[in-house]
């Protein structure tokens, strides 16, 4: 029905005209129209069409619903006649129960959608329990997924989780989708849950202990905090579990001396990641590539999902951004053409399509996302370095020009922090730059920042720990290993420990609270070398290498994909065997490849 007709019918109800049904609730009588009620509610439809009428007063059908209060009934009738009702966290659960009982499917769906949007760290367990009690799978899945993804915050903030039954705790800690990159918080939650009712729950420790991925823990932490825990020591059934984990750690320390196949036990297999990094395109073996690799950070493995190859071909020196579950590839170069074209990959449909082209061709472009909009800045159009910038609104599929930056720059990099865009370094056609600037979308202005400590072209930058980290690059003479960071509160730059390998034109992302740098050009050739920076340790460490040497690539990170087919490492039980074989075939590792300088377009430019 049209909104006008619904309004007219509701006016008739409110003025008691043509009403032929009485609903008595909580001592209050509501008048309504049978046809409208029956057309919305399967319950009323069955009631009004049955030959066995409850009671008849003149021309009215009388229905008594003693278990519904009058406020809820008023909201039900409002929804029936207007398709609107006032939902809030005080009435949403009761409204769902009433609408579900009355078989008003669209109203129960509205309640579910409302509750899904309200899920947070403090109410997710309450919503999950409600959804399971009333057999609402859509809401149950949403609440469970939120709980698993935000487990550490839920465990710290949600008191309801301490009231969970044993089976629910086991379901949580055993789930492959529990979002923890170390297992220590899982054990801390179990201790908290047991200590909530120690006399009743201490005997459950052995059931739960076997579900925790103890083999992923730091060995010292395991020995000091798990194996020596009072709850574990006092439970004889825990002994076999502790012995198995100790044997696992012993085997890990002597893998290179083991000459038979080793399986990774379940308690040492990494969980499924909720966040996945993608390395997209780039320059490899003298030409651009369309290869996409996904990084499974929990297994420390790179995958090559062939279905993600762009059928329109390869590009390098492009930008990449994630927005609303889609991956956008912006500008770039294919060895012949400088692009203003942009492509979009939809993870749900697994399809590529074009979006509107930019106003300017941009190779060596810098890209950032702010408030649901993609920004493309600077770059090289085949003739000139650009100071221009523009933004893309996916809702209109349009690019809009912005004020020019203060400095023309290609081969810079950009990131977002505190609703501001930062762009750093680059090349102006004459020299590598140590300048940086910030864009404020509220005033639509660019402002220069204090200069960086080093000149950096082919640089990468990323927001991390509430600061801007600027890494590597080319200073006009050499590729850099150095890293510096900008503190917006003091507007100062300071040095950070150097990367393990010099590199320019590489990709960077933050995942599992570490910075990961990917590929690039090290001054001799392109590389597949990957390393990570951990702020807690203030040091760099090696990570698994990509399968392909490449520079001029771009990286992006997507959260909470529902379908990770082909994007994660499936053979998790084989990780120890792979490590054993690698140790047996151990050779000195060098991040340098044997490719020549001519493989890197940046050298041709500079």
PyMOL commands that set and color helices and strands:
alter all, ss='L'
color gray80, all
select helices_A, chain A and resi 3-14+34-40+42-49+70-82+92-101+105-118+124-133+137-149+151-157+159-163+166-174+184-196+198-209+214-216+219-227+230-233+236-253+255-257+266-268+306-308+572-584+597-599+601-605
alter helices_A, ss='H'
color red, helices_A
select strands_A, chain A and resi 21-25+28-32+56-57+60-64+275-280+283-284+287-288+292-296+301-303+319-323+326-330+342-346+351-355+366-370+373-377+389-393+398-401+413-417+420-424+436-440+445-448+460-464+467-471+483-487+492-496+507-511+514-518+530-534+539-543+554-559
alter strands_A, ss='S'
color yellow, strands_A
deselect
rebuild
show_as cartoon
